[in-house]
Amino acid sequence: FIGLGRAPNLLRENFGFMHIKGFDESSWKTLKRRVRAESKDFLRGRIIATDISQQAVEAAKRNAMTAGVERFIEFGVCDFAETPLPAGGGVIIMNPEYGERMGDQEDLKETYRRIGDFFKKRGIGYQGYIFTGNFELAKKIGLRSKRRIPFFNSNIECRLLEYEIYEGSKKPTP
């Protein structure tokens, strides 16, 4: 929505402020029309969304259709390591399982290690982001995060970890 200049919740029919004395429905409708007219119908860059689960991809497609953005997203079913990455860099955002509701802790250690390998081998020139609620698993990525942004997923404390992905090392050579 941000990339298209679209305001959130345009499909929402009812807001609390609509029930406040003095609410001007005509002005509200005019504002919604203006905001819709100002939104763009193109994106710079590509959005590629993949998951190993066909069900998860179908759910994402339905959500994108509801939001009216499905034509801007390339969907695919594959292991994350097989996700096509366009040349020239960009942003990789991943939300791997972190063992709270899904995933076995031992299996997930390997998944997080593979994420680090994917970033190092295929993501050079990209910014990488991992959303996780398991800080021990995040260490298995094997890269130092540039930033750690706190979030909550319901009552689960999480982090959005930002990685600058580059070739080689930034450590000074002796």
TACORPE-V348067 format. One record per pair of residues at least 4 apart in sequence whose ideal C-beta (glycine too) atoms are under 8 Angstrom apart, sorted by the first residue. I is the first residue (numbers start at 1). GAP is how many residues later the second one is. D is the distance in whole Angstrom. If there is no record, write none. Layout:
# TACORPE-V348067
i: [I:I]
gap: [GAP:GAP]
d: [D:D]
This chain:
# TACORPE-V348067
i: [1:1:1:1:1:2:3:3:3:3:3:4:4:4:4:4:4:4:5:5:5:6:6:6:6:7:7:9:10:10:10:11:11:14:16:17:18:18:18:19:23:24:25:26:27:28:29:30:31:32:33:34:35:43:43:45:46:46:46:47:47:47:48:48:48:48:48:48:48:49:49:49:49:49:49:50:50:50:50:50:50:50:50:51:51:51:51:52:52:52:52:52:53:53:54:54:55:56:57:57:57:57:58:59:60:60:60:61:61:61:62:63:64:64:64:64:65:69:76:76:78:78:80:80:80:80:80:81:81:81:81:85:85:85:85:85:86:88:89:89:89:90:90:91:91:91:91:92:92:92:92:92:92:92:93:93:93:94:94:94:94:94:95:95:95:96:96:96:96:96:96:97:97:97:97:97:98:98:98:98:98:98:98:99:99:99:99:99:99:100:100:100:100:103:103:103:104:105:105:106:107:108:108:108:109:109:109:110:111:112:112:112:112:112:113:113:113:113:114:115:115:115:116:116:116:116:116:117:118:118:119:119:119:119:119:119:119:120:120:120:120:123:123:124:124:124:125:125:126:127:127:127:127:128:128:128:128:128:129:129:129:129:130:130:130:130:130:131:131:131:131:131:132:132:132:132:132:133:133:133:133:133:134:135:135:136:138:138:138:141:141:143:143:144:145:145:145:146:146:146:147:147:147:148:148:148:148:149:149:149:149:150:150:150:151:151:151:152:152:152:153:166]
gap: [5:6:7:66:68:4:37:40:41:42:69:35:36:37:38:39:65:68:33:34:35:4:29:33:34:28:32:6:22:25:26:55:56:4:4:6:5:7:10:4:5:4:4:4:4:4:4:4:4:4:4:4:4:4:29:45:28:40:44:25:26:27:25:26:28:35:36:37:38:8:11:24:25:26:27:7:25:26:27:28:30:32:33:5:6:9:26:4:25:26:27:28:4:24:4:23:4:4:4:18:19:20:4:4:4:13:15:4:9:14:4:4:5:6:9:11:5:4:7:8:4:5:14:16:34:35:38:33:36:37:41:5:7:37:38:41:4:37:36:37:38:36:37:35:36:37:38:27:31:34:35:36:37:73:35:36:38:21:34:35:36:37:35:36:37:12:15:16:19:34:36:4:5:6:11:14:5:10:34:35:36:39:60:4:5:6:9:35:38:33:34:53:56:4:5:8:4:4:32:4:4:4:26:29:4:28:31:4:4:4:25:26:28:29:4:27:28:29:4:4:15:26:4:24:25:26:27:4:4:5:4:7:9:22:24:44:46:4:22:23:45:5:42:41:42:43:40:41:39:35:36:37:38:15:34:35:36:37:31:32:33:34:8:11:30:31:33:20:27:28:29:30:5:6:26:27:29:20:23:24:25:26:4:4:24:4:7:21:23:20:22:20:22:19:16:17:18:16:17:18:13:14:15:11:12:13:14:10:11:12:13:7:8:9:7:8:9:4:5:6:5:4]
d: [4:7:6:7:7:8:8:5:7:8:8:5:5:8:8:7:7:7:6:5:5:7:8:4:8:5:8:8:7:7:7:7:8:6:8:6:5:8:7:7:7:6:6:6:6:6:6:6:6:6:6:6:7:7:5:6:6:6:8:6:5:7:8:5:7:6:6:8:8:7:6:5:7:5:7:7:7:5:7:5:7:8:5:4:5:7:7:8:7:7:5:7:7:7:6:5:6:6:6:5:7:5:7:6:6:8:7:6:6:6:6:6:5:4:5:8:5:7:7:8:4:6:6:8:8:7:6:6:8:5:8:7:7:6:7:7:7:7:4:5:8:6:8:6:5:8:7:7:6:5:7:5:7:8:8:5:7:6:8:7:5:7:8:5:8:7:6:7:6:7:7:8:5:3:6:7:7:7:5:5:4:6:8:5:7:5:6:5:7:6:7:8:6:6:5:8:6:7:8:8:7:6:7:5:6:7:5:6:7:7:5:7:4:5:7:5:7:7:6:7:7:5:6:7:4:4:6:6:6:6:4:8:5:7:6:6:5:8:8:7:7:6:4:6:6:5:7:8:5:7:7:6:7:8:7:4:8:5:6:7:6:7:7:7:7:5:7:7:6:8:5:8:6:5:6:6:7:6:4:7:4:8:7:7:7:8:8:7:6:8:8:5:8:8:4:6:6:5:6:5:8:7:4:5:8:6:8:6:4:8:7:7:7:6:5:7:6:7:6:6:5:7]
